[in-house]
């Protein structure tokens, strides 16, 4: 187990780096920051030349790959870090200098236990992309297929584990201070962050996620997932189909190639809604660098290290919340927050509905270019403190991805109305899931499952209440109030009862004989 001194030393170094980039200014000035934390921030910036405009993204990039991932997570939490910091963190490109090819070659050969030439016919030594966890090279397989090969950067797993251990230590100590920071549940935030990054560090799990998402999206035309080459995939190396296409961020190139950017924007939004609401399994890293458009117009997603899951009940609540905000039914949105226990029951549902109206109404009736899902989320974050709403870690990835998707869609079509685009899908899904036919089907399925459980239930009842034996049931015994004595009287009483029991036993035996 890592010592306290090691954790403190790491935090001091990271704190100094953050201070030099002005990234601690907001924490120091926030009146809700606990006193001990504010004092540590002041120590960290002593002697540092703090810039007037904080450079949050640069600070996290300087600290290392785990910090980059943490920064991307915090970009979804304007309630925790502030609007300016969240917007700046969104520009984290997760880019690092590439690892020398000799090191990458050794990693591949060690993973497969064979020379590189035995696995790939040709292998481009210059990577097409280098990120905090892995880098990607183009290659050709021995059977002549063009592929992309993703390789984990050597040493990154150990560094991630060390850094995350310190994040957990720090979160536990900060949460212990109580107050506003405890409401934001930093330990749970870090726990979810750890779970996401652990998935990214095992490329077999990323490959499995890509395969699962591909099956889930088969019914949606115009949205594709690259095919995984399982024979050339291990925990540290993943091989998949090479995708030729235009980056979705290059709007001019898309238009020049004859693509309908308005259609692409709408299709991307509906692809996300299908994943999140219909399937409950969604690509949670849908930024512009991970989306391409092929010559036939298909949108192709890559990089499946971060995936989100939502169970069916939470998806029902989410869909009703979105549709309620779209239609202005704030009372129903408020009721769902109470049903889901996102808002503690001691608050008034009508008061919460009024607070939601204050967020939603200013956006109604505005031009499409002025509507923003991100702005709506920011407004919802702003009222969480007044109603004691704790952080919902299972929704963090969803919030992050919604902001990402909106940003990409607006870059393609600045006039897209996110509410009008998502409304028909959400309404249709709710009709299918909450309509009478769906309720009847759910009842039949639940009844059938109950019937299937009956044999096991009967067996457990029989085990708890076995059949009567040959002896008759004993008569009811009268309740006897026991004498409670202490000291030497206890031993005298025990001896007297024992002697009396012996005499009674002898008499009963005599009568029996």
Helices and strands as residue ranges (DSSP letters): H 4-20, H 25-29, H 35-44, H 56-63, H 65-74, H 78-81, H 83-89, H 101-112, H 116-119, E 120-123, E 129-130, E 134-141, E 146-152, H 156-175, H 180-183, H 186-200, H 203-216, E 223-225, G 230-232, E 237-241, E 246-247, H 251-256, H 261-273, I 274-279, E 281-283, G 288-290, E 291-293, E 299-301, E 307-309, H 312-327, H 330-339, H 349-360, G 361-363, G 368-370, H 373-384, G 393-395, H 396-412, H 418-434, H 436-464, H 488-512
